[in-house]
Amino acid sequence: MSIYVERTGTGDPLLLIHGMGSAATTWRPLTPYLRNAFEVLAVDLPGHGHTPLDPHQAMDPVSLAELVLRTLDELNIDQVHVVGNSLGGWIAMEIAAAHPDRVRSLTALAPAGLWLTPYTSRIPGSAPTRFLARGSVALAPSLLKKEWARKIGFSAVSPKWRDLDFQTCLDAATAMGTSSGYFPAWDGLLLKRFDKEISSHVPTTIIFGDSDNTLPVRTCQERSLAPAHAKWIVLSESGHAPMWDHPVEVAQEIISTAGLK
């Protein structure tokens, strides 16, 4: 199958991979700070955004990594800088581990998979969150103008939820509410963790927020599973989407990891 790719900017190709229940639109707060340095390619994974869910497509991180690479092949793109958030960060690490010759740099934002004990079932609350989002998609444009609705939807994701602009919230609510790939992606990571080696020739930066409630430091930020050469950064006043909370700082780290600064 082919997946949707949103392209903007000029320069070396920079691949952006979103997380579970998200879409390429999640990168919009960050893209303005990258498109003068890179040609930015933001993908929609199967069952997310503009890419339909293919029942024959395996949804585990390794299979999704290979699917993303096949999409790059279709675009005649050989080497890329790779950035991923959450599940997208895990996929980005799988790409770098399996194909270091194709990855010029890697920046993982709150990547999933860095846990010693893999999940055996979906986390409690994930199903109600998905169904609530699905049922409120049509109402989101009006609901998200109200502070109480934004608090319910985003206070667990971002300590700066009051500062998130309306479009970012609407994009995120729409992506979650229309994501037919959310549960297949959840099931694809069960009983798994990231356990590969990434070549020291791939410059690597891993960024977590100090208030990540989705992948908390106690259980989901195991440094021994990260590349030994990786630069590990913890951003203050940041949650599970550092590119929302600190877009300028995150862009600077991406550019620095890519060797452009």
SVG drawing of the C-alpha trace seen along z (x, -y; Angstrom):
<svg xmlns="http://www.w3.org/2000/svg" viewBox="-21 -30 51 40">
<polyline fill="none" stroke="black" stroke-width="0.4" points="0.0,0.0 1.0,-3.6 0.7,-6.2 -0.1,-9.9 2.9,-12.3 2.6,-16.0 5.6,-17.9 6.9,-21.4 10.2,-23.3 13.5,-22.9 16.8,-21.2 17.8,-17.7 14.7,-15.4 13.4,-15.3 10.9,-12.6 8.3,-13.2 6.4,-10.2 3.5,-10.8 2.2,-8.8 -0.8,-6.5 -4.1,-8.2 -2.4,-11.2 -1.6,-12.4 0.8,-14.5 -1.1,-17.6 0.5,-17.1 3.7,-18.6 2.2,-22.0 3.4,-23.9 7.0,-22.7 7.1,-22.8 7.6,-26.6 10.9,-26.3 12.2,-23.4 11.1,-24.2 13.9,-26.6 16.5,-24.0 14.8,-20.8 12.3,-19.4 9.8,-18.3 7.9,-15.0 5.2,-14.3 3.5,-10.9 0.1,-9.6 0.4,-6.0 -2.3,-3.4 -5.7,-4.3 -4.5,-7.8 -5.1,-11.1 -5.5,-10.6 -4.1,-7.1 -6.9,-4.4 -6.5,-1.3 -5.5,1.8 -6.6,4.9 -3.7,6.8 -1.0,4.3 0.7,5.4 0.7,2.6 3.7,3.5 6.6,0.9 8.9,3.0 6.3,3.6 5.4,-0.1 9.0,-1.1 9.4,1.0 6.2,-0.5 7.5,-4.0 10.8,-3.1 8.8,-1.6 7.0,-5.0 10.4,-6.8 11.5,-4.4 8.4,-5.4 9.4,-9.0 13.0,-8.2 14.4,-9.3 17.3,-7.3 18.6,-9.1 16.6,-11.1 16.9,-12.7 14.2,-11.1 12.0,-12.5 9.3,-10.6 6.9,-11.1 5.6,-8.4 4.9,-5.3 6.5,-7.3 9.6,-7.6 9.8,-3.8 9.2,-3.5 12.0,-6.0 14.4,-4.0 13.5,-0.8 14.3,-2.4 17.7,-3.6 18.5,-0.2 17.7,1.8 18.9,-0.7 21.6,-3.0 22.8,-3.7 19.6,-5.5 19.3,-7.6 21.4,-10.7 20.2,-11.6 17.6,-10.5 15.6,-12.6 13.0,-10.7 10.5,-12.7 9.0,-10.8 9.5,-7.6 7.5,-4.5 9.2,-1.1 11.8,-2.1 10.3,0.1 11.8,3.2 8.4,4.8 6.3,4.8 2.5,4.1 0.4,7.2 -2.9,5.3 -4.0,1.8 -3.6,-0.7 -6.8,-1.3 -8.6,-4.4 -7.4,-4.2 -10.7,-2.8 -12.9,-5.4 -10.6,-8.1 -10.8,-6.9 -14.6,-6.4 -15.1,-9.8 -13.0,-11.5 -14.8,-9.6 -18.2,-10.7 -17.3,-14.3 -15.5,-14.9 -18.5,-16.9 -18.7,-19.0 -15.0,-19.6 -14.9,-23.0 -17.3,-24.5 -16.3,-22.6 -12.6,-23.4 -13.4,-27.1 -14.2,-26.5 -11.4,-26.2 -13.0,-23.4 -13.1,-21.2 -9.5,-21.9 -8.6,-21.0 -10.4,-17.7 -8.8,-16.9 -5.2,-18.1 -4.2,-18.7 -2.9,-15.2 -0.8,-15.6 0.6,-19.1 1.3,-21.1 1.0,-24.1 -2.5,-23.1 -3.8,-26.6 -1.2,-27.9 -2.1,-25.5 -3.7,-27.2 -7.1,-26.3 -5.9,-24.7 -3.5,-22.4 -6.2,-21.2 -8.7,-20.8 -6.2,-18.9 -5.4,-16.5 -9.1,-15.9 -9.9,-15.3 -7.0,-12.9 -7.9,-10.9 -11.6,-10.8 -11.2,-9.6 -8.3,-7.2 -9.4,-3.7 -5.8,-2.6 -5.6,-3.5 -6.5,-0.1 -4.6,1.9 -1.5,-0.1 -2.1,0.5 -2.3,4.2 0.8,4.1 3.0,3.0 1.8,5.4 4.4,7.9 7.2,5.9 9.8,3.3 12.6,1.6 15.7,3.8 17.9,3.2 21.3,1.6 21.6,-1.7 24.9,-2.4 27.0,-5.1 27.4,-6.5 23.7,-7.7 23.6,-10.9 20.8,-10.4 18.9,-12.6 16.1,-11.5 13.9,-14.1 11.3,-13.6 9.2,-16.1 9.5,-16.2 5.7,-15.9 5.0,-13.0 2.0,-11.2 1.6,-9.0 5.1,-7.4 6.2,-8.2 9.9,-8.2 9.4,-5.4 8.3,-2.7 8.7,-3.9 12.0,-5.8 14.6,-3.1 17.9,-4.6 19.7,-1.3 17.5,-0.5 18.5,-3.7 21.7,-3.9 24.7,-4.5 25.8,-7.4 22.4,-9.1 22.1,-12.6 19.3,-12.4 17.4,-15.6 14.6,-16.3 12.6,-19.5 11.0,-21.3 7.3,-22.1 6.8,-19.6 4.5,-16.6 4.2,-13.8 4.3,-16.2 7.5,-18.3 7.0,-19.7 3.9,-21.5 5.3,-22.7 8.7,-23.8 8.7,-24.0 11.7,-26.3 13.9,-24.3 12.9,-21.0 13.6,-22.4 17.0,-23.6 17.8,-20.1 16.7,-18.5 18.8,-20.9 21.8,-20.4 21.4,-16.6 21.3,-16.8 24.7,-18.6 23.3,-21.8 24.2,-24.0"/>
</svg>
